[in-house]
Amino acid sequence: MKSKEEIKKIESEIEEILYTVMDPEVELNIVDLGLLYSIVYDGDKKVDIIMTLSTPTCPLGDAIVNNVKHSIYSKFPEFTARVEIVFDPPWSQEMISEAGKMKLGM
């Protein structure tokens, strides 16, 4: 089992990786878009991602989830990644980061 510091470091590394996962509809990464709610690493080989989509009927939801998993596996191939999509709280434009708003011209 890893220390709390090691766990936080890996969670931060995973967050950095997720900046490469784009929502193709708006061409902005899921972190700046505010879709990522939490990353929980168990200290062994399992990571749980809780995130949302901009709408419950997002046609690219499966592709985004697959891209999240593939990005994690590219750096941590030994991990098991579980991605849970939730809609509470619902996503809104207020969740977009300042950097994201600048990229979107908001």
Biopython code that builds the backbone (N, CA, C, O; Angstrom):
import numpy as np
from Bio.PDB.StructureBuilder import StructureBuilder

atoms = [
    (1, "MET", "N", (0.845, -1.185, 0.000)),
    (1, "MET", "CA", (0.000, 0.000, 0.000)),
    (1, "MET", "C", (0.886, 1.243, 0.000)),
    (1, "MET", "O", (1.942, 1.272, 0.632)),
    (2, "LYS", "N", (0.442, 2.248, -0.709)),
    (2, "LYS", "CA", (1.218, 3.477, -0.835)),
    (2, "LYS", "C", (0.829, 4.485, 0.256)),
    (2, "LYS", "O", (-0.256, 4.414, 0.833)),
    (3, "SER", "N", (1.738, 5.417, 0.517)),
    (3, "SER", "CA", (1.469, 6.469, 1.503)),
    (3, "SER", "C", (0.458, 7.466, 0.928)),
    (3, "SER", "O", (0.192, 7.477, -0.274)),
    (4, "LYS", "N", (-0.099, 8.301, 1.812)),
    (4, "LYS", "CA", (-1.056, 9.322, 1.365)),
    (4, "LYS", "C", (-0.413, 10.262, 0.350)),
    (4, "LYS", "O", (-1.062, 10.689, -0.605)),
    (5, "GLU", "N", (0.868, 10.584, 0.557)),
    (5, "GLU", "CA", (1.576, 11.472, -0.367)),
    (5, "GLU", "C", (1.719, 10.826, -1.737)),
    (5, "GLU", "O", (1.528, 11.480, -2.762)),
    (6, "GLU", "N", (2.060, 9.525, -1.753)),
    (6, "GLU", "CA", (2.194, 8.813, -3.031)),
    (6, "GLU", "C", (0.848, 8.722, -3.748)),
    (6, "GLU", "O", (0.778, 8.867, -4.968)),
    (7, "ILE", "N", (-0.214, 8.482, -2.990)),
    (7, "ILE", "CA", (-1.556, 8.401, -3.572)),
    (7, "ILE", "C", (-1.933, 9.741, -4.199)),
    (7, "ILE", "O", (-2.418, 9.781, -5.329)),
    (8, "LYS", "N", (-1.714, 10.837, -3.474)),
    (8, "LYS", "CA", (-2.031, 12.173, -4.000)),
    (8, "LYS", "C", (-1.209, 12.477, -5.247)),
    (8, "LYS", "O", (-1.712, 13.084, -6.193)),
    (9, "LYS", "N", (0.054, 12.058, -5.250)),
    (9, "LYS", "CA", (0.922, 12.291, -6.407)),
    (9, "LYS", "C", (0.369, 11.573, -7.632)),
    (9, "LYS", "O", (0.313, 12.150, -8.717)),
    (10, "ILE", "N", (-0.037, 10.329, -7.466)),
    (10, "ILE", "CA", (-0.573, 9.568, -8.597)),
    (10, "ILE", "C", (-1.908, 10.154, -9.046)),
    (10, "ILE", "O", (-2.172, 10.235, -10.246)),
    (11, "GLU", "N", (-2.747, 10.562, -8.108)),
    (11, "GLU", "CA", (-4.014, 11.206, -8.489)),
    (11, "GLU", "C", (-3.745, 12.485, -9.289)),
    (11, "GLU", "O", (-4.457, 12.776, -10.250)),
    (12, "SER", "N", (-2.732, 13.238, -8.899)),
    (12, "SER", "CA", (-2.366, 14.452, -9.643)),
    (12, "SER", "C", (-1.849, 14.112, -11.035)),
    (12, "SER", "O", (-2.159, 14.804, -12.004)),
    (13, "GLU", "N", (-1.056, 13.041, -11.131)),
    (13, "GLU", "CA", (-0.558, 12.604, -12.437)),
    (13, "GLU", "C", (-1.715, 12.192, -13.341)),
    (13, "GLU", "O", (-1.713, 12.493, -14.534)),
    (14, "ILE", "N", (-2.693, 11.511, -12.776)),
    (14, "ILE", "CA", (-3.860, 11.098, -13.561)),
    (14, "ILE", "C", (-4.633, 12.329, -14.024)),
    (14, "ILE", "O", (-5.080, 12.388, -15.170)),
    (15, "GLU", "N", (-4.791, 13.307, -13.143)),
    (15, "GLU", "CA", (-5.479, 14.534, -13.555)),
    (15, "GLU", "C", (-4.750, 15.195, -14.717)),
    (15, "GLU", "O", (-5.387, 15.647, -15.669)),
    (16, "GLU", "N", (-3.428, 15.256, -14.650)),
    (16, "GLU", "CA", (-2.649, 15.842, -15.745)),
    (16, "GLU", "C", (-2.887, 15.084, -17.046)),
    (16, "GLU", "O", (-3.028, 15.691, -18.108)),
    (17, "ILE", "N", (-2.932, 13.756, -16.959)),
    (17, "ILE", "CA", (-3.197, 12.931, -18.140)),
    (17, "ILE", "C", (-4.563, 13.285, -18.728)),
    (17, "ILE", "O", (-4.721, 13.338, -19.948)),
    (18, "LEU", "N", (-5.544, 13.525, -17.866)),
    (18, "LEU", "CA", (-6.907, 13.772, -18.337)),
    (18, "LEU", "C", (-7.059, 15.122, -19.030)),
    (18, "LEU", "O", (-8.073, 15.371, -19.681)),
    (19, "TYR", "N", (-6.064, 15.992, -18.896)),
    (19, "TYR", "CA", (-6.074, 17.229, -19.677)),
    (19, "TYR", "C", (-5.919, 16.936, -21.168)),
    (19, "TYR", "O", (-6.175, 17.812, -21.994)),
    (20, "THR", "N", (-5.506, 15.728, -21.524)),
    (20, "THR", "CA", (-5.353, 15.365, -22.935)),
    (20, "THR", "C", (-6.633, 14.786, -23.529)),
    (20, "THR", "O", (-6.719, 14.586, -24.740)),
    (21, "VAL", "N", (-7.628, 14.514, -22.685)),
    (21, "VAL", "CA", (-8.892, 13.938, -23.165)),
    (21, "VAL", "C", (-9.828, 15.081, -23.538)),
    (21, "VAL", "O", (-10.215, 15.891, -22.696)),
    (22, "MET", "N", (-10.176, 15.125, -24.807)),
    (22, "MET", "CA", (-10.979, 16.228, -25.316)),
    (22, "MET", "C", (-12.445, 15.839, -25.465)),
    (22, "MET", "O", (-12.774, 14.685, -25.741)),
    (23, "ASP", "N", (-13.312, 16.821, -25.279)),
    (23, "ASP", "CA", (-14.707, 16.684, -25.677)),
    (23, "ASP", "C", (-14.732, 17.168, -27.124)),
    (23, "ASP", "O", (-14.602, 18.365, -27.379)),
    (24, "PRO", "N", (-14.900, 16.241, -28.079)),
    (24, "PRO", "CA", (-14.780, 16.622, -29.488)),
    (24, "PRO", "C", (-15.824, 17.633, -29.958)),
    (24, "PRO", "O", (-15.610, 18.322, -30.956)),
    (25, "GLU", "N", (-16.936, 17.727, -29.260)),
    (25, "GLU", "CA", (-17.972, 18.678, -29.689)),
    (25, "GLU", "C", (-17.540, 20.123, -29.486)),
    (25, "GLU", "O", (-17.913, 20.996, -30.270)),
    (26, "VAL", "N", (-16.758, 20.384, -28.445)),
    (26, "VAL", "CA", (-16.337, 21.763, -28.169)),
    (26, "VAL", "C", (-14.824, 21.941, -28.250)),
    (26, "VAL", "O", (-14.316, 23.050, -28.083)),
    (27, "GLU", "N", (-14.107, 20.855, -28.504)),
    (27, "GLU", "CA", (-12.646, 20.876, -28.623)),
    (27, "GLU", "C", (-11.968, 21.512, -27.412)),
    (27, "GLU", "O", (-11.098, 22.375, -27.531)),
    (28, "LEU", "N", (-12.403, 21.047, -26.245)),
    (28, "LEU", "CA", (-11.802, 21.475, -24.983)),
    (28, "LEU", "C", (-11.637, 20.234, -24.119)),
    (28, "LEU", "O", (-12.468, 19.327, -24.173)),
    (29, "ASN", "N", (-10.577, 20.186, -23.326)),
    (29, "ASN", "CA", (-10.352, 18.997, -22.496)),
    (29, "ASN", "C", (-11.395, 18.901, -21.387)),
    (29, "ASN", "O", (-11.992, 19.897, -20.978)),
    (30, "ILE", "N", (-11.597, 17.665, -20.911)),
    (30, "ILE", "CA", (-12.663, 17.402, -19.938)),
    (30, "ILE", "C", (-12.406, 18.049, -18.581)),
    (30, "ILE", "O", (-13.349, 18.311, -17.833)),
    (31, "VAL", "N", (-11.137, 18.310, -18.253)),
    (31, "VAL", "CA", (-10.833, 18.942, -16.962)),
    (31, "VAL", "C", (-11.239, 20.416, -17.012)),
    (31, "VAL", "O", (-11.975, 20.887, -16.144)),
    (32, "ASP", "N", (-10.761, 21.144, -18.027)),
    (32, "ASP", "CA", (-11.124, 22.556, -18.139)),
    (32, "ASP", "C", (-12.613, 22.741, -18.399)),
    (32, "ASP", "O", (-13.186, 23.767, -18.032)),
    (33, "LEU", "N", (-13.234, 21.762, -19.023)),
    (33, "LEU", "CA", (-14.670, 21.844, -19.293)),
    (33, "LEU", "C", (-15.501, 21.640, -18.027)),
    (33, "LEU", "O", (-16.693, 21.944, -18.000)),
    (34, "GLY", "N", (-14.859, 21.124, -16.981)),
    (34, "GLY", "CA", (-15.563, 20.926, -15.710)),
    (34, "GLY", "C", (-16.318, 19.614, -15.634)),
    (34, "GLY", "O", (-17.215, 19.459, -14.805)),
    (35, "LEU", "N", (-15.962, 18.667, -16.492)),
    (35, "LEU", "CA", (-16.652, 17.375, -16.499)),
    (35, "LEU", "C", (-16.098, 16.405, -15.463)),
    (35, "LEU", "O", (-16.781, 15.452, -15.086)),
    (36, "LEU", "N", (-14.889, 16.629, -15.002)),
    (36, "LEU", "CA", (-14.239, 15.735, -14.046)),
    (36, "LEU", "C", (-14.610, 16.147, -12.625)),
    (36, "LEU", "O", (-14.334, 17.272, -12.209)),
    (37, "TYR", "N", (-15.236, 15.237, -11.881)),
    (37, "TYR", "CA", (-15.630, 15.528, -10.504)),
    (37, "TYR", "C", (-14.624, 14.994, -9.494)),
    (37, "TYR", "O", (-14.292, 15.692, -8.536)),
    (38, "SER", "N", (-14.130, 13.768, -9.686)),
    (38, "SER", "CA", (-13.151, 13.258, -8.717)),
    (38, "SER", "C", (-12.317, 12.132, -9.306)),
    (38, "SER", "O", (-12.723, 11.429, -10.232)),
    (39, "ILE", "N", (-11.131, 11.997, -8.723)),
    (39, "ILE", "CA", (-10.200, 10.911, -9.029)),
    (39, "ILE", "C", (-9.857, 10.281, -7.693)),
    (39, "ILE", "O", (-9.377, 10.962, -6.787)),
    (40, "VAL", "N", (-10.100, 8.987, -7.563)),
    (40, "VAL", "CA", (-9.779, 8.291, -6.317)),
    (40, "VAL", "C", (-8.922, 7.082, -6.659)),
    (40, "VAL", "O", (-9.372, 6.138, -7.309)),
    (41, "TYR", "N", (-7.675, 7.137, -6.204)),
    (41, "TYR", "CA", (-6.736, 6.033, -6.393)),
    (41, "TYR", "C", (-6.667, 5.253, -5.090)),
    (41, "TYR", "O", (-6.512, 5.843, -4.021)),
    (42, "ASP", "N", (-6.783, 3.929, -5.169)),
    (42, "ASP", "CA", (-6.846, 3.102, -3.952)),
    (42, "ASP", "C", (-5.483, 2.777, -3.345)),
    (42, "ASP", "O", (-5.415, 2.108, -2.314)),
    (43, "GLY", "N", (-4.398, 3.238, -3.966)),
    (43, "GLY", "CA", (-3.070, 2.961, -3.431)),
    (43, "GLY", "C", (-2.486, 1.662, -3.936)),
    (43, "GLY", "O", (-1.342, 1.331, -3.625)),
    (44, "ASP", "N", (-3.254, 0.928, -4.709)),
    (44, "ASP", "CA", (-2.761, -0.327, -5.274)),
    (44, "ASP", "C", (-2.790, -0.223, -6.799)),
    (44, "ASP", "O", (-1.867, 0.327, -7.398)),
    (45, "LYS", "N", (-3.836, -0.743, -7.425)),
    (45, "LYS", "CA", (-3.888, -0.713, -8.889)),
    (45, "LYS", "C", (-5.266, -0.342, -9.421)),
    (45, "LYS", "O", (-5.598, -0.669, -10.560)),
    (46, "LYS", "N", (-6.063, 0.331, -8.615)),
    (46, "LYS", "CA", (-7.415, 0.674, -9.038)),
    (46, "LYS", "C", (-7.635, 2.174, -8.906)),
    (46, "LYS", "O", (-7.287, 2.784, -7.895)),
    (47, "VAL", "N", (-8.217, 2.751, -9.942)),
    (47, "VAL", "CA", (-8.557, 4.174, -9.904)),
    (47, "VAL", "C", (-10.019, 4.331, -10.317)),
    (47, "VAL", "O", (-10.472, 3.740, -11.297)),
    (48, "ASP", "N", (-10.737, 5.135, -9.555)),
    (48, "ASP", "CA", (-12.135, 5.438, -9.853)),
    (48, "ASP", "C", (-12.230, 6.898, -10.280)),
    (48, "ASP", "O", (-11.750, 7.797, -9.591)),
    (49, "ILE", "N", (-12.852, 7.109, -11.414)),
    (49, "ILE", "CA", (-13.077, 8.444, -11.940)),
    (49, "ILE", "C", (-14.573, 8.710, -11.875)),
    (49, "ILE", "O", (-15.370, 7.913, -12.371)),
    (50, "ILE", "N", (-14.955, 9.816, -11.271)),
    (50, "ILE", "CA", (-16.354, 10.230, -11.293)),
    (50, "ILE", "C", (-16.404, 11.507, -12.118)),
    (50, "ILE", "O", (-15.706, 12.483, -11.842)),
    (51, "MET", "N", (-17.243, 11.468, -13.129)),
    (51, "MET", "CA", (-17.338, 12.605, -14.038)),
    (51, "MET", "C", (-18.760, 12.723, -14.562)),
    (51, "MET", "O", (-19.616, 11.885, -14.277)),
    (52, "THR", "N", (-18.993, 13.755, -15.316)),
    (52, "THR", "CA", (-20.293, 13.961, -15.932)),
    (52, "THR", "C", (-20.091, 14.230, -17.410)),
    (52, "THR", "O", (-18.964, 14.261, -17.904)),
    (53, "LEU", "N", (-21.177, 14.420, -18.093)),
    (53, "LEU", "CA", (-21.162, 14.842, -19.491)),
    (53, "LEU", "C", (-21.966, 16.136, -19.565)),
    (53, "LEU", "O", (-22.735, 16.448, -18.656)),
    (54, "SER", "N", (-21.789, 16.875, -20.632)),
    (54, "SER", "CA", (-22.492, 18.158, -20.722)),
    (54, "SER", "C", (-24.003, 17.981, -20.801)),
    (54, "SER", "O", (-24.754, 18.866, -20.392)),
    (55, "THR", "N", (-24.452, 16.842, -21.326)),
    (55, "THR", "CA", (-25.881, 16.510, -21.326)),
    (55, "THR", "C", (-26.028, 15.000, -21.157)),
    (55, "THR", "O", (-25.138, 14.252, -21.560)),
    (56, "PRO", "N", (-27.122, 14.540, -20.574)),
    (56, "PRO", "CA", (-27.327, 13.093, -20.434)),
    (56, "PRO", "C", (-27.412, 12.370, -21.779)),
    (56, "PRO", "O", (-27.182, 11.162, -21.850)),
    (57, "THR", "N", (-27.738, 13.094, -22.832)),
    (57, "THR", "CA", (-27.859, 12.465, -24.151)),
    (57, "THR", "C", (-26.635, 12.716, -25.025)),
    (57, "THR", "O", (-26.714, 12.599, -26.248)),
    (58, "CYS", "N", (-25.524, 13.053, -24.421)),
    (58, "CYS", "CA", (-24.292, 13.335, -25.172)),
    (58, "CYS", "C", (-23.969, 12.160, -26.095)),
    (58, "CYS", "O", (-23.748, 11.048, -25.616)),
    (59, "PRO", "N", (-23.939, 12.388, -27.410)),
    (59, "PRO", "CA", (-23.702, 11.291, -28.346)),
    (59, "PRO", "C", (-22.274, 10.745, -28.305)),
    (59, "PRO", "O", (-22.012, 9.658, -28.820)),
    (60, "LEU", "N", (-21.360, 11.485, -27.702)),
    (60, "LEU", "CA", (-19.962, 11.059, -27.664)),
    (60, "LEU", "C", (-19.536, 10.576, -26.283)),
    (60, "LEU", "O", (-18.343, 10.418, -26.025)),
    (61, "GLY", "N", (-20.496, 10.341, -25.397)),
    (61, "GLY", "CA", (-20.188, 9.917, -24.036)),
    (61, "GLY", "C", (-19.340, 8.665, -23.971)),
    (61, "GLY", "O", (-18.359, 8.624, -23.228)),
    (62, "ASP", "N", (-19.699, 7.637, -24.738)),
    (62, "ASP", "CA", (-18.921, 6.393, -24.723)),
    (62, "ASP", "C", (-17.496, 6.626, -25.204)),
    (62, "ASP", "O", (-16.550, 6.069, -24.647)),
    (63, "ALA", "N", (-17.343, 7.442, -26.227)),
    (63, "ALA", "CA", (-16.004, 7.732, -26.753)),
    (63, "ALA", "C", (-15.167, 8.477, -25.716)),
    (63, "ALA", "O", (-13.980, 8.194, -25.559)),
    (64, "ILE", "N", (-15.773, 9.417, -25.015)),
    (64, "ILE", "CA", (-15.045, 10.168, -23.986)),
    (64, "ILE", "C", (-14.614, 9.235, -22.860)),
    (64, "ILE", "O", (-13.472, 9.304, -22.406)),
    (65, "VAL", "N", (-15.512, 8.364, -22.404)),
    (65, "VAL", "CA", (-15.179, 7.401, -21.344)),
    (65, "VAL", "C", (-14.041, 6.492, -21.802)),
    (65, "VAL", "O", (-13.105, 6.248, -21.041)),
    (66, "ASN", "N", (-14.108, 5.992, -23.027)),
    (66, "ASN", "CA", (-13.030, 5.138, -23.543)),
    (66, "ASN", "C", (-11.714, 5.897, -23.606)),
    (66, "ASN", "O", (-10.664, 5.337, -23.292)),
    (67, "ASN", "N", (-11.755, 7.160, -24.007)),
    (67, "ASN", "CA", (-10.531, 7.963, -24.062)),
    (67, "ASN", "C", (-9.948, 8.198, -22.674)),
    (67, "ASN", "O", (-8.729, 8.213, -22.508)),
    (68, "VAL", "N", (-10.810, 8.381, -21.675)),
    (68, "VAL", "CA", (-10.339, 8.525, -20.292)),
    (68, "VAL", "C", (-9.576, 7.267, -19.885)),
    (68, "VAL", "O", (-8.459, 7.352, -19.377)),
    (69, "LYS", "N", (-10.177, 6.109, -20.109)),
    (69, "LYS", "CA", (-9.532, 4.843, -19.726)),
    (69, "LYS", "C", (-8.225, 4.638, -20.480)),
    (69, "LYS", "O", (-7.211, 4.280, -19.881)),
    (70, "HIS", "N", (-8.243, 4.863, -21.793)),
    (70, "HIS", "CA", (-7.029, 4.651, -22.588)),
    (70, "HIS", "C", (-5.912, 5.593, -22.164)),
    (70, "HIS", "O", (-4.745, 5.201, -22.160)),
    (71, "SER", "N", (-6.252, 6.834, -21.804)),
    (71, "SER", "CA", (-5.202, 7.759, -21.359)),
    (71, "SER", "C", (-4.565, 7.292, -20.068)),
    (71, "SER", "O", (-3.349, 7.386, -19.900)),
    (72, "ILE", "N", (-5.386, 6.786, -19.149)),
    (72, "ILE", "CA", (-4.848, 6.269, -17.882)),
    (72, "ILE", "C", (-3.982, 5.045, -18.150)),
    (72, "ILE", "O", (-2.881, 4.934, -17.610)),
    (73, "TYR", "N", (-4.471, 4.127, -18.980)),
    (73, "TYR", "CA", (-3.717, 2.900, -19.273)),
    (73, "TYR", "C", (-2.413, 3.192, -20.009)),
    (73, "TYR", "O", (-1.468, 2.408, -19.913)),
    (74, "SER", "N", (-2.341, 4.295, -20.735)),
    (74, "SER", "CA", (-1.108, 4.610, -21.456)),
    (74, "SER", "C", (0.045, 4.879, -20.492)),
    (74, "SER", "O", (1.197, 4.578, -20.806)),
    (75, "LYS", "N", (-0.255, 5.442, -19.326)),
    (75, "LYS", "CA", (0.802, 5.697, -18.333)),
    (75, "LYS", "C", (0.843, 4.630, -17.248)),
    (75, "LYS", "O", (1.906, 4.316, -16.713)),
    (76, "PHE", "N", (-0.320, 4.079, -16.929)),
    (76, "PHE", "CA", (-0.428, 3.084, -15.863)),
    (76, "PHE", "C", (-1.100, 1.817, -16.411)),
    (76, "PHE", "O", (-2.249, 1.539, -16.071)),
    (77, "PRO", "N", (-0.402, 1.052, -17.250)),
    (77, "PRO", "CA", (-1.040, -0.108, -17.892)),
    (77, "PRO", "C", (-1.486, -1.188, -16.909)),
    (77, "PRO", "O", (-2.342, -2.011, -17.234)),
    (78, "GLU", "N", (-0.914, -1.185, -15.723)),
    (78, "GLU", "CA", (-1.265, -2.203, -14.727)),
    (78, "GLU", "C", (-2.520, -1.840, -13.932)),
    (78, "GLU", "O", (-3.026, -2.663, -13.169)),
    (79, "PHE", "N", (-3.023, -0.626, -14.101)),
    (79, "PHE", "CA", (-4.188, -0.165, -13.347)),
    (79, "PHE", "C", (-5.493, -0.684, -13.938)),
    (79, "PHE", "O", (-5.575, -1.021, -15.120)),
    (80, "THR", "N", (-6.499, -0.737, -13.090)),
    (80, "THR", "CA", (-7.879, -0.927, -13.517)),
    (80, "THR", "C", (-8.563, 0.416, -13.314)),
    (80, "THR", "O", (-8.560, 0.960, -12.210)),
    (81, "ALA", "N", (-9.145, 0.945, -14.374)),
    (81, "ALA", "CA", (-9.821, 2.242, -14.282)),
    (81, "ALA", "C", (-11.320, 2.042, -14.426)),
    (81, "ALA", "O", (-11.793, 1.403, -15.365)),
    (82, "ARG", "N", (-12.050, 2.599, -13.479)),
    (82, "ARG", "CA", (-13.515, 2.562, -13.536)),
    (82, "ARG", "C", (-13.985, 4.005, -13.672)),
    (82, "ARG", "O", (-13.595, 4.877, -12.895)),
    (83, "VAL", "N", (-14.823, 4.238, -14.663)),
    (83, "VAL", "CA", (-15.346, 5.579, -14.896)),
    (83, "VAL", "C", (-16.846, 5.549, -14.649)),
    (83, "VAL", "O", (-17.583, 4.809, -15.299)),
    (84, "GLU", "N", (-17.283, 6.363, -13.703)),
    (84, "GLU", "CA", (-18.710, 6.464, -13.399)),
    (84, "GLU", "C", (-19.214, 7.819, -13.885)),
    (84, "GLU", "O", (-18.674, 8.867, -13.530)),
    (85, "ILE", "N", (-20.260, 7.772, -14.703)),
    (85, "ILE", "CA", (-20.888, 8.997, -15.191)),
    (85, "ILE", "C", (-22.067, 9.320, -14.280)),
    (85, "ILE", "O", (-22.947, 8.487, -14.059)),
    (86, "VAL", "N", (-22.070, 10.537, -13.759)),
    (86, "VAL", "CA", (-23.163, 10.982, -12.884)),
    (86, "VAL", "C", (-23.734, 12.291, -13.440)),
    (86, "VAL", "O", (-23.058, 13.015, -14.171)),
    (87, "PHE", "N", (-24.963, 12.574, -13.089)),
    (87, "PHE", "CA", (-25.583, 13.823, -13.532)),
    (87, "PHE", "C", (-26.085, 14.659, -12.359)),
    (87, "PHE", "O", (-26.909, 15.559, -12.528)),
    (88, "ASP", "N", (-25.578, 14.348, -11.174)),
    (88, "ASP", "CA", (-25.890, 15.127, -9.989)),
    (88, "ASP", "C", (-24.576, 15.410, -9.272)),
    (88, "ASP", "O", (-23.996, 14.480, -8.711)),
    (89, "PRO", "N", (-24.089, 16.606, -9.260)),
    (89, "PRO", "CA", (-24.751, 17.798, -9.764)),
    (89, "PRO", "C", (-24.712, 17.861, -11.295)),
    (89, "PRO", "O", (-23.779, 17.356, -11.920)),
    (90, "PRO", "N", (-25.722, 18.478, -11.885)),
    (90, "PRO", "CA", (-25.726, 18.606, -13.339)),
    (90, "PRO", "C", (-24.646, 19.589, -13.790)),
    (90, "PRO", "O", (-24.337, 20.560, -13.100)),
    (91, "TRP", "N", (-24.086, 19.311, -14.957)),
    (91, "TRP", "CA", (-23.062, 20.194, -15.504)),
    (91, "TRP", "C", (-23.692, 21.519, -15.924)),
    (91, "TRP", "O", (-24.827, 21.560, -16.398)),
    (92, "SER", "N", (-22.939, 22.596, -15.742)),
    (92, "SER", "CA", (-23.354, 23.907, -16.248)),
    (92, "SER", "C", (-22.102, 24.659, -16.692)),
    (92, "SER", "O", (-20.985, 24.284, -16.336)),
    (93, "GLN", "N", (-22.293, 25.704, -17.455)),
    (93, "GLN", "CA", (-21.158, 26.474, -17.965)),
    (93, "GLN", "C", (-20.325, 27.098, -16.858)),
    (93, "GLN", "O", (-19.155, 27.415, -17.073)),
    (94, "GLU", "N", (-20.901, 27.281, -15.687)),
    (94, "GLU", "CA", (-20.147, 27.839, -14.568)),
    (94, "GLU", "C", (-19.021, 26.904, -14.126)),
    (94, "GLU", "O", (-18.091, 27.332, -13.442)),
    (95, "MET", "N", (-19.101, 25.641, -14.511)),
    (95, "MET", "CA", (-18.080, 24.664, -14.123)),
    (95, "MET", "C", (-16.828, 24.746, -14.993)),
    (95, "MET", "O", (-15.806, 24.146, -14.660)),
    (96, "ILE", "N", (-16.895, 25.469, -16.086)),
    (96, "ILE", "CA", (-15.742, 25.604, -16.975)),
    (96, "ILE", "C", (-14.688, 26.458, -16.274)),
    (96, "ILE", "O", (-15.002, 27.499, -15.696)),
    (97, "SER", "N", (-13.439, 26.008, -16.331)),
    (97, "SER", "CA", (-12.345, 26.760, -15.699)),
    (97, "SER", "C", (-12.126, 28.084, -16.423)),
    (97, "SER", "O", (-12.608, 28.281, -17.539)),
    (98, "GLU", "N", (-11.401, 28.978, -15.781)),
    (98, "GLU", "CA", (-11.076, 30.262, -16.419)),
    (98, "GLU", "C", (-10.281, 30.032, -17.704)),
    (98, "GLU", "O", (-10.518, 30.692, -18.716)),
    (99, "ALA", "N", (-9.334, 29.088, -17.655)),
    (99, "ALA", "CA", (-8.552, 28.773, -18.858)),
    (99, "ALA", "C", (-9.466, 28.251, -19.959)),
    (99, "ALA", "O", (-9.308, 28.601, -21.128)),
    (100, "GLY", "N", (-10.423, 27.412, -19.575)),
    (100, "GLY", "CA", (-11.369, 26.877, -20.546)),
    (100, "GLY", "C", (-12.234, 27.961, -21.154)),
    (100, "GLY", "O", (-12.486, 27.961, -22.359)),
    (101, "LYS", "N", (-12.690, 28.888, -20.318)),
    (101, "LYS", "CA", (-13.517, 29.991, -20.819)),
    (101, "LYS", "C", (-12.732, 30.839, -21.815)),
    (101, "LYS", "O", (-13.280, 31.285, -22.823)),
    (102, "MET", "N", (-11.454, 31.058, -21.533)),
    (102, "MET", "CA", (-10.621, 31.829, -22.457)),
    (102, "MET", "C", (-10.490, 31.101, -23.787)),
    (102, "MET", "O", (-10.589, 31.714, -24.850)),
    (103, "LYS", "N", (-10.265, 29.773, -23.723)),
    (103, "LYS", "CA", (-10.125, 28.995, -24.959)),
    (103, "LYS", "C", (-11.409, 29.002, -25.774)),
    (103, "LYS", "O", (-11.373, 28.954, -27.004)),
    (104, "LEU", "N", (-12.544, 29.062, -25.086)),
    (104, "LEU", "CA", (-13.836, 29.063, -25.774)),
    (104, "LEU", "C", (-14.306, 30.469, -26.141)),
    (104, "LEU", "O", (-15.348, 30.632, -26.777)),
    (105, "GLY", "N", (-13.541, 31.478, -25.742)),
    (105, "GLY", "CA", (-13.908, 32.858, -26.044)),
    (105, "GLY", "C", (-15.092, 33.355, -25.235)),
    (105, "GLY", "O", (-15.885, 34.167, -25.712)),
    (106, "MET", "N", (-15.208, 32.864, -24.002)),
    (106, "MET", "CA", (-16.333, 33.266, -23.135)),
    (106, "MET", "C", (-15.932, 34.423, -22.231)),
    (106, "MET", "O", (-16.745, 34.896, -21.436)),
]
sb = StructureBuilder()
sb.init_structure("model")
sb.init_model(0)
sb.init_chain("A")
sb.init_seg("    ")
for serial, (resi, resn, name, xyz) in enumerate(atoms, 1):
    if name == "N":
        sb.init_residue(resn, " ", resi, " ")
    sb.init_atom(name, np.array(xyz, "f"), 0.0, 1.0, " ", f" {name:<3s}", serial, name[0])
structure = sb.get_structure()
